[in-house]
Amino acid sequence: MAHARQSIRDNIVSTVSGLSTTGQRVFRNRVYPMGESKLPGLLVYTESEEIEPSTITPPRTQMRRMNVVIEAYVKAVSNYDETLDTISQQVEEALSADSTRNDLAKDTRILSFESEFSGEGDQPVAVGRMSIEVVYATLENAVSQSV
């Protein structure tokens, strides 16, 4: 079985796939740059995770706070900030429809949004970066299952 972290991330990818602005252009990695044919599109990845034991007796229950990043990429000559806002709205509304990620998590919260713009190339590229916190719990000896 996959780590609970992967299952939650897969749920998020599935949740934001098929949005009207980005469609199926949702990718799980951030190693390679987004090609023009993949824009507008989303990247979904885990940035970090904090783990705290919440019980003393082994196997301990671990409360986990995972920071998932969703980056929206847009390439256009105008209205790129409006397009980022539209994508952000669609992502936020899709995620809020199920804060438990299909019972894999205790809660999902959107923490922040940042944007940056680059004028290099023939058209500007705008990137909106959403930081999402997902709180979930596992047993230390069974991290493939949320409890």
Contacts in CASP RR format, 6 or more apart in sequence:
PFRMAT RR
TARGET T0000
AUTHOR 0000-0000-0000
METHOD contacts of the structure
MODEL  1
MAHARQSIRDNIVSTVSGLSTTGQRVFRNRVYPMGESKLPGLLVYTESEE
IEPSTITPPRTQMRRMNVVIEAYVKAVSNYDETLDTISQQVEEALSADST
RNDLAKDTRILSFESEFSGEGDQPVAVGRMSIEVVYATLENAVSQSV
1 144 0 8 1.000
1 145 0 8 1.000
2 10 0 8 1.000
2 144 0 8 1.000
3 143 0 8 1.000
3 144 0 8 1.000
4 64 0 8 1.000
4 104 0 8 1.000
4 136 0 8 1.000
4 138 0 8 1.000
4 143 0 8 1.000
4 144 0 8 1.000
4 145 0 8 1.000
4 146 0 8 1.000
5 46 0 8 1.000
5 49 0 8 1.000
5 64 0 8 1.000
5 66 0 8 1.000
5 143 0 8 1.000
7 104 0 8 1.000
7 144 0 8 1.000
7 146 0 8 1.000
8 66 0 8 1.000
8 68 0 8 1.000
8 101 0 8 1.000
8 104 0 8 1.000
8 105 0 8 1.000
8 134 0 8 1.000
8 136 0 8 1.000
8 146 0 8 1.000
9 28 0 8 1.000
9 44 0 8 1.000
9 45 0 8 1.000
9 46 0 8 1.000
9 68 0 8 1.000
11 101 0 8 1.000
11 102 0 8 1.000
11 104 0 8 1.000
12 44 0 8 1.000
12 68 0 8 1.000
12 70 0 8 1.000
12 95 0 8 1.000
12 101 0 8 1.000
12 132 0 8 1.000
12 134 0 8 1.000
13 26 0 8 1.000
13 28 0 8 1.000
13 44 0 8 1.000
15 94 0 8 1.000
15 95 0 8 1.000
15 97 0 8 1.000
15 98 0 8 1.000
15 101 0 8 1.000
16 22 0 8 1.000
16 26 0 8 1.000
16 42 0 8 1.000
16 44 0 8 1.000
16 70 0 8 1.000
16 90 0 8 1.000
16 91 0 8 1.000
16 94 0 8 1.000
16 95 0 8 1.000
17 23 0 8 1.000
17 24 0 8 1.000
17 26 0 8 1.000
18 24 0 8 1.000
18 26 0 8 1.000
19 87 0 8 1.000
19 90 0 8 1.000
19 91 0 8 1.000
19 94 0 8 1.000
20 90 0 8 1.000
21 40 0 8 1.000
21 83 0 8 1.000
21 86 0 8 1.000
21 87 0 8 1.000
21 90 0 8 1.000
22 40 0 8 1.000
22 41 0 8 1.000
22 42 0 8 1.000
22 72 0 8 1.000
22 87 0 8 1.000
22 90 0 8 1.000
23 41 0 8 1.000
25 38 0 8 1.000
25 39 0 8 1.000
25 40 0 8 1.000
25 41 0 8 1.000
25 42 0 8 1.000
26 41 0 8 1.000
26 42 0 8 1.000
26 43 0 8 1.000
26 44 0 8 1.000
27 34 0 8 1.000
27 38 0 8 1.000
27 41 0 8 1.000
27 42 0 8 1.000
27 43 0 8 1.000
27 44 0 8 1.000
28 43 0 8 1.000
28 44 0 8 1.000
28 45 0 8 1.000
29 43 0 8 1.000
29 45 0 8 1.000
30 43 0 8 1.000
30 45 0 8 1.000
30 71 0 8 1.000
34 41 0 8 1.000
34 43 0 8 1.000
34 73 0 8 1.000
36 75 0 8 1.000
38 73 0 8 1.000
39 73 0 8 1.000
39 74 0 8 1.000
39 75 0 8 1.000
40 72 0 8 1.000
40 73 0 8 1.000
40 74 0 8 1.000
40 75 0 8 1.000
40 83 0 8 1.000
40 87 0 8 1.000
41 72 0 8 1.000
41 73 0 8 1.000
41 74 0 8 1.000
41 87 0 8 1.000
42 70 0 8 1.000
42 71 0 8 1.000
42 72 0 8 1.000
42 73 0 8 1.000
42 87 0 8 1.000
42 91 0 8 1.000
43 69 0 8 1.000
43 70 0 8 1.000
43 71 0 8 1.000
43 73 0 8 1.000
44 68 0 8 1.000
44 69 0 8 1.000
44 70 0 8 1.000
45 68 0 8 1.000
45 69 0 8 1.000
46 66 0 8 1.000
46 67 0 8 1.000
46 68 0 8 1.000
46 69 0 8 1.000
47 67 0 8 1.000
47 68 0 8 1.000
47 69 0 8 1.000
47 131 0 8 1.000
48 66 0 8 1.000
48 67 0 8 1.000
49 64 0 8 1.000
49 65 0 8 1.000
49 66 0 8 1.000
49 67 0 8 1.000
50 64 0 8 1.000
50 65 0 8 1.000
51 62 0 8 1.000
51 63 0 8 1.000
51 64 0 8 1.000
52 62 0 8 1.000
52 63 0 8 1.000
52 64 0 8 1.000
53 60 0 8 1.000
53 61 0 8 1.000
53 62 0 8 1.000
53 63 0 8 1.000
53 140 0 8 1.000
54 60 0 8 1.000
54 61 0 8 1.000
54 62 0 8 1.000
54 63 0 8 1.000
54 137 0 8 1.000
55 61 0 8 1.000
58 140 0 8 1.000
58 141 0 8 1.000
59 139 0 8 1.000
59 140 0 8 1.000
59 141 0 8 1.000
59 142 0 8 1.000
60 139 0 8 1.000
60 140 0 8 1.000
61 137 0 8 1.000
61 138 0 8 1.000
61 139 0 8 1.000
61 140 0 8 1.000
61 147 0 8 1.000
62 137 0 8 1.000
62 138 0 8 1.000
62 139 0 8 1.000
62 140 0 8 1.000
62 143 0 8 1.000
63 135 0 8 1.000
63 137 0 8 1.000
64 135 0 8 1.000
64 136 0 8 1.000
64 137 0 8 1.000
64 138 0 8 1.000
65 133 0 8 1.000
65 134 0 8 1.000
65 135 0 8 1.000
66 133 0 8 1.000
66 134 0 8 1.000
66 135 0 8 1.000
66 136 0 8 1.000
67 111 0 8 1.000
67 131 0 8 1.000
67 132 0 8 1.000
67 133 0 8 1.000
68 131 0 8 1.000
68 132 0 8 1.000
68 133 0 8 1.000
68 134 0 8 1.000
69 129 0 8 1.000
69 130 0 8 1.000
69 131 0 8 1.000
69 132 0 8 1.000
70 91 0 8 1.000
70 129 0 8 1.000
70 130 0 8 1.000
70 132 0 8 1.000
71 127 0 8 1.000
71 128 0 8 1.000
71 129 0 8 1.000
71 130 0 8 1.000
72 84 0 8 1.000
72 87 0 8 1.000
72 88 0 8 1.000
72 91 0 8 1.000
72 127 0 8 1.000
72 128 0 8 1.000
72 129 0 8 1.000
72 130 0 8 1.000
73 125 0 8 1.000
73 126 0 8 1.000
73 127 0 8 1.000
73 128 0 8 1.000
74 80 0 8 1.000
74 83 0 8 1.000
74 84 0 8 1.000
74 87 0 8 1.000
74 125 0 8 1.000
74 126 0 8 1.000
74 127 0 8 1.000
75 123 0 8 1.000
75 124 0 8 1.000
75 125 0 8 1.000
75 126 0 8 1.000
76 83 0 8 1.000
76 123 0 8 1.000
76 124 0 8 1.000
76 126 0 8 1.000
77 123 0 8 1.000
77 124 0 8 1.000
80 117 0 8 1.000
80 124 0 8 1.000
80 125 0 8 1.000
80 126 0 8 1.000
81 115 0 8 1.000
81 117 0 8 1.000
81 126 0 8 1.000
83 126 0 8 1.000
84 115 0 8 1.000
84 126 0 8 1.000
84 127 0 8 1.000
84 128 0 8 1.000
87 128 0 8 1.000
88 113 0 8 1.000
88 128 0 8 1.000
88 130 0 8 1.000
91 130 0 8 1.000
92 110 0 8 1.000
92 130 0 8 1.000
95 108 0 8 1.000
95 110 0 8 1.000
95 132 0 8 1.000
96 108 0 8 1.000
96 110 0 8 1.000
98 108 0 8 1.000
99 105 0 8 1.000
99 107 0 8 1.000
99 108 0 8 1.000
99 109 0 8 1.000
100 106 0 8 1.000
100 107 0 8 1.000
100 108 0 8 1.000
101 108 0 8 1.000
101 134 0 8 1.000
101 136 0 8 1.000
103 146 0 8 1.000
104 136 0 8 1.000
104 146 0 8 1.000
105 134 0 8 1.000
105 135 0 8 1.000
105 136 0 8 1.000
105 146 0 8 1.000
106 135 0 8 1.000
106 136 0 8 1.000
106 137 0 8 1.000
107 133 0 8 1.000
107 134 0 8 1.000
107 135 0 8 1.000
108 132 0 8 1.000
108 133 0 8 1.000
108 134 0 8 1.000
108 135 0 8 1.000
109 132 0 8 1.000
109 133 0 8 1.000
109 135 0 8 1.000
110 130 0 8 1.000
110 131 0 8 1.000
110 132 0 8 1.000
111 131 0 8 1.000
111 132 0 8 1.000
111 133 0 8 1.000
112 130 0 8 1.000
112 131 0 8 1.000
113 128 0 8 1.000
113 129 0 8 1.000
113 130 0 8 1.000
113 131 0 8 1.000
114 128 0 8 1.000
114 129 0 8 1.000
114 131 0 8 1.000
115 126 0 8 1.000
115 127 0 8 1.000
115 128 0 8 1.000
115 129 0 8 1.000
116 126 0 8 1.000
116 127 0 8 1.000
116 128 0 8 1.000
116 129 0 8 1.000
117 124 0 8 1.000
117 125 0 8 1.000
117 126 0 8 1.000
117 127 0 8 1.000
118 124 0 8 1.000
118 125 0 8 1.000
118 126 0 8 1.000
118 127 0 8 1.000
119 125 0 8 1.000
136 146 0 8 1.000
137 146 0 8 1.000
137 147 0 8 1.000
138 144 0 8 1.000
138 145 0 8 1.000
138 146 0 8 1.000
138 147 0 8 1.000
139 145 0 8 1.000
139 147 0 8 1.000
END
